[in-house]
Amino acid sequence: MMWDETGLSGLQARLAHEMLSSVTAFATGQGVRLVRGVVNAPDRRGVVRVVLWDGQQLDTSVAFDMPLTDTHGGNIPSGDLAAALRSALAACSEREVEVAPRDAFGIPVIDASAAVHGFVDQPQFHLSDALQAAAAAFSVSEEPDEPDELRLRGFLLLDRATCRLYLDTPTSQDVPPFGVDLPLRDEDGSVVVGVTGAHAVLPVLLETGELERMRRDVHDPYCRAVYDLVDWLTGR
Protein backbone atom coordinates (compact mmCIF):
# COMPACT_ATOMS: atom_id res chain seq x y z
CA MET A 1 0.00 0.00 0.00
CA MET A 2 1.31 3.42 -0.97
CA TRP A 3 0.61 6.31 1.38
CA ASP A 4 0.40 9.90 0.15
CA GLU A 5 1.58 12.83 2.27
CA THR A 6 -1.92 13.56 3.58
CA GLY A 7 -2.34 9.96 4.73
CA LEU A 8 1.06 9.92 6.40
CA SER A 9 0.33 13.19 8.20
CA GLY A 10 -2.83 11.58 9.57
CA LEU A 11 -0.85 8.62 10.90
CA GLN A 12 1.56 11.01 12.62
CA ALA A 13 -1.30 13.02 14.13
CA ARG A 14 -2.84 9.87 15.61
CA LEU A 15 0.51 8.81 17.05
CA ALA A 16 1.01 12.26 18.59
CA HIS A 17 -2.39 11.92 20.26
CA GLU A 18 -1.52 8.46 21.58
CA MET A 19 1.86 9.62 22.92
CA LEU A 20 0.26 12.42 24.94
CA SER A 21 -0.76 9.91 27.60
CA SER A 22 2.91 9.05 28.12
CA VAL A 23 4.01 12.65 28.65
CA THR A 24 2.79 12.65 32.26
CA ALA A 25 4.18 9.31 33.41
CA PHE A 26 4.32 8.82 37.16
CA ALA A 27 8.02 9.38 37.79
CA THR A 28 9.68 8.73 41.15
CA GLY A 29 13.23 8.98 42.37
CA GLN A 30 13.76 5.32 41.51
CA GLY A 31 12.05 5.18 38.13
CA VAL A 32 8.64 5.37 36.51
CA ARG A 33 5.38 3.85 37.67
CA LEU A 34 2.75 2.64 35.20
CA VAL A 35 -1.00 2.40 35.70
CA ARG A 36 -2.05 -1.19 36.40
CA GLY A 37 -5.72 -0.48 37.00
CA VAL A 38 -8.48 2.02 37.71
CA VAL A 39 -11.47 0.77 39.74
CA ASN A 40 -14.04 2.07 42.18
CA ALA A 41 -13.08 1.91 45.85
CA PRO A 42 -15.39 -0.62 47.56
CA ASP A 43 -17.74 0.87 50.14
CA ARG A 44 -16.44 4.39 49.43
CA ARG A 45 -18.87 6.40 47.36
CA GLY A 46 -17.24 8.95 45.08
CA VAL A 47 -13.77 7.48 45.48
CA VAL A 48 -11.67 5.95 42.70
CA ARG A 49 -8.80 3.53 43.25
CA VAL A 50 -5.77 3.82 40.95
CA VAL A 51 -3.23 0.99 41.03
CA LEU A 52 0.38 1.73 40.04
CA TRP A 53 3.27 -0.68 39.47
CA ASP A 54 6.80 -0.67 38.01
CA GLY A 55 5.78 -2.52 34.84
CA GLN A 56 7.91 -5.54 35.76
CA GLN A 57 6.88 -7.08 39.07
CA LEU A 58 3.25 -7.19 40.19
CA ASP A 59 4.31 -7.18 43.84
CA THR A 60 5.50 -3.58 43.39
CA SER A 61 1.86 -2.51 43.02
CA VAL A 62 0.42 0.19 45.25
CA ALA A 63 -3.18 1.46 45.13
CA PHE A 64 -4.22 5.02 45.90
CA ASP A 65 -7.80 5.90 46.88
CA MET A 66 -8.68 9.33 45.50
CA PRO A 67 -11.87 11.40 45.92
CA LEU A 68 -13.59 12.47 42.70
CA THR A 69 -15.00 15.63 44.27
CA ASP A 70 -13.57 18.42 46.39
CA THR A 71 -14.65 19.34 49.92
CA HIS A 72 -17.44 21.53 48.48
CA GLY A 73 -18.87 18.78 46.29
CA GLY A 74 -17.48 20.05 43.01
CA ASN A 75 -15.88 17.61 40.60
CA ILE A 76 -12.09 17.55 40.41
CA PRO A 77 -10.79 17.65 36.81
CA SER A 78 -9.14 14.39 35.77
CA GLY A 79 -5.92 16.22 34.92
CA ASP A 80 -5.79 17.62 38.44
CA LEU A 81 -6.36 14.15 39.89
CA ALA A 82 -3.51 12.74 37.83
CA ALA A 83 -1.20 15.53 39.00
CA ALA A 84 -2.32 15.02 42.61
CA LEU A 85 -1.61 11.31 42.28
CA ARG A 86 1.95 12.06 41.25
CA SER A 87 2.36 14.19 44.37
CA ALA A 88 0.87 11.47 46.56
CA LEU A 89 3.21 8.89 45.03
CA ALA A 90 6.27 11.06 45.61
CA ALA A 91 5.33 11.58 49.26
CA CYS A 92 4.53 7.92 49.93
CA SER A 93 7.19 6.18 52.05
CA GLU A 94 8.12 2.50 52.02
CA ARG A 95 6.98 2.26 55.63
CA GLU A 96 3.55 3.63 54.71
CA VAL A 97 3.21 0.95 52.04
CA GLU A 98 4.33 -1.81 54.40
CA VAL A 99 1.69 -1.05 57.04
CA ALA A 100 -1.13 -0.19 54.60
CA PRO A 101 -4.22 -2.42 54.47
CA ARG A 102 -4.45 -4.81 51.50
CA ASP A 103 -7.24 -5.32 49.03
CA ALA A 104 -8.58 -8.69 47.86
CA PHE A 105 -5.61 -9.04 45.47
CA GLY A 106 -3.03 -8.33 48.15
CA ILE A 107 -2.32 -4.82 46.90
CA PRO A 108 -1.51 -2.23 49.59
CA VAL A 109 -4.04 0.62 49.58
CA ILE A 110 -3.10 4.21 50.49
CA ASP A 111 -5.80 6.76 51.29
CA ALA A 112 -4.77 9.80 49.22
CA SER A 113 -7.77 11.96 50.16
CA ALA A 114 -5.72 14.49 52.13
CA ALA A 115 -3.13 14.72 49.37
CA VAL A 116 -5.79 15.31 46.72
CA HIS A 117 -7.67 17.96 48.68
CA GLY A 118 -4.38 19.64 49.55
CA PHE A 119 -3.49 19.73 45.86
CA VAL A 120 -6.87 21.24 44.98
CA ASP A 121 -6.30 24.01 47.54
CA GLN A 122 -2.73 24.67 46.40
CA PRO A 123 -2.05 23.16 42.97
CA GLN A 124 1.55 22.38 42.13
CA PHE A 125 1.69 21.11 38.58
CA HIS A 126 4.66 19.46 36.93
CA LEU A 127 6.06 20.82 33.68
CA SER A 128 4.86 17.66 31.93
CA ASP A 129 1.27 18.49 32.95
CA ALA A 130 1.54 21.83 31.18
CA LEU A 131 3.03 20.26 28.05
CA GLN A 132 0.32 17.61 27.92
CA ALA A 133 -2.47 20.15 28.37
CA ALA A 134 -1.10 22.53 25.72
CA ALA A 135 -0.81 19.78 23.11
CA ALA A 136 -4.08 18.05 24.01
CA ALA A 137 -6.06 21.18 23.12
CA PHE A 138 -5.20 20.59 19.45
CA SER A 139 -5.11 16.79 19.45
CA VAL A 140 -7.64 14.79 17.45
CA SER A 141 -8.28 11.22 18.58
CA GLU A 142 -10.24 10.12 15.53
CA GLU A 143 -11.46 11.50 12.24
CA PRO A 144 -14.25 14.02 13.01
CA ASP A 145 -17.22 14.64 10.72
CA GLU A 146 -15.66 17.99 9.92
CA PRO A 147 -11.90 18.50 10.34
CA ASP A 148 -10.73 20.91 13.02
CA GLU A 149 -9.30 24.24 11.93
CA LEU A 150 -5.97 23.20 13.40
CA ARG A 151 -4.63 19.70 14.02
CA LEU A 152 -1.73 18.57 16.18
CA ARG A 153 0.99 16.81 14.17
CA GLY A 154 3.65 16.81 16.87
CA PHE A 155 5.06 18.57 19.92
CA LEU A 156 8.39 19.28 21.62
CA LEU A 157 9.39 20.67 25.00
CA LEU A 158 11.91 23.39 24.07
CA ASP A 159 13.04 24.36 27.57
CA ARG A 160 11.72 24.62 31.13
CA ALA A 161 9.23 27.33 30.15
CA THR A 162 8.26 26.81 26.51
CA CYS A 163 6.84 24.15 24.21
CA ARG A 164 6.51 24.06 20.45
CA LEU A 165 3.42 22.55 18.87
CA TYR A 166 3.53 21.37 15.26
CA LEU A 167 0.18 22.07 13.61
CA ASP A 168 -1.48 21.87 10.22
CA THR A 169 -4.83 22.85 8.68
CA PRO A 170 -7.33 20.83 6.62
CA THR A 171 -5.74 22.28 3.45
CA SER A 172 -2.10 21.82 4.43
CA GLN A 173 -1.96 18.20 5.52
CA ASP A 174 0.23 17.25 2.54
CA VAL A 175 3.08 19.61 3.50
CA PRO A 176 5.26 19.99 6.63
CA PRO A 177 3.44 21.51 9.63
CA PHE A 178 4.16 24.92 11.13
CA GLY A 179 5.46 25.41 14.65
CA VAL A 180 3.89 27.54 17.38
CA ASP A 181 5.74 28.39 20.59
CA LEU A 182 3.55 28.56 23.71
CA PRO A 183 4.38 29.47 27.33
CA LEU A 184 4.21 26.86 30.09
CA ARG A 185 4.86 29.23 32.99
CA ASP A 186 3.33 32.50 34.18
CA GLU A 187 5.16 35.74 34.92
CA ASP A 188 6.06 34.45 38.39
CA GLY A 189 7.64 31.31 36.98
CA SER A 190 4.89 28.98 38.17
CA VAL A 191 3.81 26.14 35.89
CA VAL A 192 0.43 26.81 34.28
CA VAL A 193 -1.80 24.10 32.86
CA GLY A 194 -3.81 25.18 29.85
CA VAL A 195 -2.73 28.11 27.69
CA THR A 196 -5.81 30.29 27.97
CA GLY A 197 -7.14 31.42 24.61
CA ALA A 198 -4.51 29.75 22.41
CA HIS A 199 -6.88 27.18 20.91
CA ALA A 200 -9.52 29.81 20.16
CA VAL A 201 -7.29 32.63 18.93
CA LEU A 202 -4.83 30.74 16.72
CA PRO A 203 -7.31 30.07 13.88
CA VAL A 204 -8.24 33.77 13.89
CA LEU A 205 -4.61 34.88 13.78
CA LEU A 206 -3.98 32.46 10.94
CA GLU A 207 -7.03 33.51 8.92
CA THR A 208 -6.39 37.25 9.26
CA GLY A 209 -2.68 36.97 8.56
CA GLU A 210 -1.79 38.41 11.97
CA LEU A 211 0.18 35.28 12.78
CA GLU A 212 2.85 36.30 10.26
CA ARG A 213 3.83 39.20 12.53
CA MET A 214 4.92 36.63 15.10
CA ARG A 215 7.08 34.63 12.73
CA ARG A 216 10.57 33.86 14.04
CA ASP A 217 13.70 33.82 11.94
CA VAL A 218 14.84 30.40 13.15
CA HIS A 219 15.46 27.07 11.48
CA ASP A 220 13.53 24.04 12.70
CA PRO A 221 13.90 20.88 10.58
CA TYR A 222 10.56 19.63 11.88
CA CYS A 223 8.42 22.39 10.36
CA ARG A 224 8.23 24.96 7.57
CA ALA A 225 7.89 28.05 9.80
CA VAL A 226 7.91 28.98 13.50
CA TYR A 227 5.62 31.49 15.21
CA ASP A 228 6.27 32.75 18.75
CA LEU A 229 3.13 33.42 20.81
CA VAL A 230 4.87 33.45 24.20
CA ASP A 231 5.04 37.22 24.68
CA TRP A 232 1.65 37.77 23.07
CA LEU A 233 -0.12 35.30 25.37
CA THR A 234 1.64 36.36 28.56
CA GLY A 235 1.42 40.09 27.88
CA ARG A 236 5.16 40.58 28.29
KAFENFEN-V148846 format. One record per residue. N is the residue number from 0. RES is the residue in one letter. SS is DSSP state (~ for helix, > for strand, _ for the rest). PHI is phi in degrees with one decimal (NA if undefined). PSI is psi in degrees with one decimal (none if undefined). Layout:
n:res:ss:phi:psi
N:RES:SS:PHI:PSI
N:RES:SS:PHI:PSI
//
This chain:
n:res:ss:phi:psi
0:M:_:NA:131.7
1:M:_:-100.0:128.0
2:W:_:-100.6:133.9
3:D:_:-85.8:174.9
4:E:~:-62.7:-35.7
5:T:~:-64.9:-43.1
6:G:~:-64.5:-41.7
7:L:~:-65.5:-37.3
8:S:~:-64.9:-33.8
9:G:~:-66.7:-39.6
10:L:~:-62.6:-41.3
11:Q:~:-65.9:-39.8
12:A:~:-62.8:-39.9
13:R:~:-68.7:-37.1
14:L:~:-66.3:-41.3
15:A:~:-58.5:-41.9
16:H:~:-62.3:-44.6
17:E:~:-64.5:-38.7
18:M:~:-70.8:-18.9
19:L:~:-58.8:-33.5
20:S:~:-68.1:-19.3
21:S:~:-90.6:-10.6
22:V:~:-63.6:-37.5
23:T:_:-104.9:47.9
24:A:_:-62.2:153.7
25:F:>:-85.1:89.3
26:A:>:-85.1:142.3
27:T:>:-128.2:178.5
28:G:_:-64.0:-24.2
29:Q:_:-99.8:-8.5
30:G:>:157.2:-149.3
31:V:>:-122.4:138.3
32:R:>:-104.4:138.2
33:L:>:-104.2:160.5
34:V:>:-84.5:121.3
35:R:>:-91.9:-31.9
36:G:>:-169.0:157.5
37:V:>:-134.0:117.3
38:V:>:-140.0:168.0
39:N:>:-78.1:148.2
40:A:_:-82.5:118.9
41:P:_:-56.5:136.3
42:D:_:62.4:19.0
43:R:_:-132.3:95.6
44:R:_:-65.9:134.6
45:G:_:75.8:19.3
46:V:>:-123.9:133.0
47:V:>:-108.6:146.0
48:R:>:-112.0:121.8
49:V:>:-111.5:125.6
50:V:>:-104.3:125.5
51:L:>:-112.5:151.5
52:W:>:-151.4:173.8
53:D:_:-86.1:0.7
54:G:_:83.7:-1.8
55:Q:_:-121.4:-54.1
56:Q:_:-115.3:124.8
57:L:~:-64.4:-26.4
58:D:~:-75.6:2.1
59:T:~:-88.8:-0.3
60:S:_:-66.3:141.1
61:V:>:-138.8:133.9
62:A:>:-104.0:143.0
63:F:>:-123.0:122.9
64:D:>:-87.2:124.0
65:M:>:-129.1:131.1
66:P:>:-70.3:143.6
67:L:_:-88.6:-11.9
68:T:>:-128.6:157.4
69:D:_:-83.7:-175.9
70:T:_:-68.7:-13.1
71:H:_:-100.5:1.7
72:G:_:92.0:-0.6
73:G:_:-80.6:148.5
74:N:>:-71.2:145.8
75:I:_:-96.7:123.7
76:P:_:-54.4:143.2
77:S:~:-60.1:-34.6
78:G:~:-64.3:-36.8
79:D:~:-67.6:-39.1
80:L:~:-63.9:-41.5
81:A:~:-63.5:-41.7
82:A:~:-66.8:-39.1
83:A:~:-65.4:-36.2
84:L:~:-63.4:-39.3
85:R:~:-61.1:-41.3
86:S:~:-65.2:-41.9
87:A:~:-64.2:-39.2
88:L:~:-64.5:-43.1
89:A:~:-64.5:-32.3
90:A:~:-87.9:-8.0
91:C:_:-79.4:123.6
92:S:_:-91.4:161.2
93:E:~:-61.7:-37.5
94:R:~:-62.8:-41.3
95:E:~:-62.0:-38.4
96:V:~:-68.5:-40.7
97:E:~:-61.1:-40.2
98:V:~:-94.2:-1.0
99:A:_:-69.8:147.9
100:P:_:-64.3:157.3
101:R:>:-110.9:149.3
102:D:_:-87.6:-172.5
103:A:_:-63.9:-18.9
104:F:_:-100.1:7.9
105:G:_:80.3:15.3
106:I:_:-89.7:126.9
107:P:>:-64.2:139.0
108:V:>:-117.4:123.3
109:I:>:-106.0:130.1
110:D:>:-81.7:109.4
111:A:_:-99.6:18.1
112:S:~:-57.6:-48.0
113:A:~:-63.2:-39.8
114:A:~:-64.9:-40.8
115:V:~:-66.9:-48.9
116:H:~:-64.7:-34.7
117:G:~:-65.3:-37.1
118:F:~:-67.3:-40.8
119:V:~:-60.8:-40.6
120:D:~:-70.1:-38.7
121:Q:_:-137.1:82.4
122:P:_:-63.2:137.3
123:Q:_:-134.5:91.0
124:F:_:-82.8:154.0
125:H:_:-89.7:155.9
126:L:~:-57.2:-34.0
127:S:~:-65.9:-30.0
128:D:~:-63.7:-42.4
129:A:~:-66.5:-41.3
130:L:~:-62.7:-45.5
131:Q:~:-62.1:-43.0
132:A:~:-67.1:-40.7
133:A:~:-63.6:-43.4
134:A:~:-73.9:-37.4
135:A:~:-62.4:-26.8
136:A:_:-62.5:-24.1
137:F:_:-112.0:2.4
138:S:_:-82.4:140.5
139:V:_:-117.6:120.7
140:S:_:-79.2:-30.8
141:E:_:-151.6:167.7
142:E:_:-67.1:116.2
143:P:_:-78.2:166.5
144:D:_:-60.5:-40.2
145:E:_:-125.5:128.8
146:P:_:-62.6:144.6
147:D:_:-65.4:157.3
148:E:_:-63.6:-33.2
149:L:_:-134.2:141.1
150:R:>:-129.0:137.0
151:L:>:-74.1:124.0
152:R:>:-104.9:-23.4
153:G:>:-176.8:174.9
154:F:>:-156.9:157.0
155:L:>:-153.6:130.6
156:L:>:-77.9:114.3
157:L:_:-79.7:-44.1
158:D:_:-156.8:-165.7
159:R:_:-75.5:0.9
160:A:_:-135.7:-4.4
161:T:>:-141.4:142.8
162:C:>:-124.3:157.6
163:R:>:-119.5:122.9
164:L:>:-98.5:139.6
165:Y:>:-105.7:115.7
166:L:>:-123.2:157.5
167:D:>:-139.0:176.6
168:T:_:-119.3:167.7
169:P:_:-56.8:-23.7
170:T:_:-101.2:2.3
171:S:_:-127.9:28.7
172:Q:_:-80.8:-5.5
173:D:_:-102.3:9.8
174:V:_:-130.9:165.9
175:P:_:-57.0:149.1
176:P:_:-73.3:174.4
177:F:>:-109.8:154.0
178:G:>:-102.6:142.3
179:V:>:-129.1:122.2
180:D:>:-88.7:128.3
181:L:>:-125.7:148.0
182:P:>:-79.9:145.9
183:L:_:-114.9:0.0
184:R:>:-134.7:154.4
185:D:_:-88.1:-174.0
186:E:_:-65.8:-19.1
187:D:_:-90.8:-2.7
188:G:_:90.4:1.9
189:S:_:-79.9:143.2
190:V:>:-67.0:132.9
191:V:_:-117.5:135.7
192:V:_:-103.4:118.8
193:G:_:94.6:112.0
194:V:_:-88.1:98.1
195:T:_:-55.0:124.0
196:G:_:88.4:-15.8
197:A:~:-61.0:-46.0
198:H:~:-64.3:-35.3
199:A:~:-81.0:-36.8
200:V:~:-87.1:-25.7
201:L:~:-59.4:-46.2
202:P:~:-58.9:-35.8
203:V:~:-67.8:-45.6
204:L:~:-61.2:-37.1
205:L:~:-69.4:-44.4
206:E:~:-67.4:-38.5
207:T:~:-84.5:-9.4
208:G:_:85.7:-1.8
209:E:~:-65.4:-24.3
210:L:~:-62.9:-29.9
211:E:~:-60.6:-28.1
212:R:~:-66.7:-18.6
213:M:~:-102.0:10.5
214:R:>:-67.8:136.2
215:R:>:-102.0:144.5
216:D:_:-89.4:68.7
217:V:_:-131.9:156.6
218:H:_:-102.4:127.1
219:D:_:-131.9:114.2
220:P:_:-66.2:-10.6
221:Y:_:-92.4:-2.4
222:C:_:-153.8:171.3
223:R:_:-93.4:-17.4
224:A:_:-162.6:154.4
225:V:>:-125.5:133.1
226:Y:>:-121.6:132.8
227:D:>:-104.1:110.2
228:L:_:-104.0:7.4
229:V:~:-60.8:-56.2
230:D:~:-64.0:-38.7
231:W:~:-64.8:-40.1
232:L:~:-79.2:-29.3
233:T:~:-94.4:-8.3
234:G:_:72.7:23.3
235:R:_:-76.2:none
//
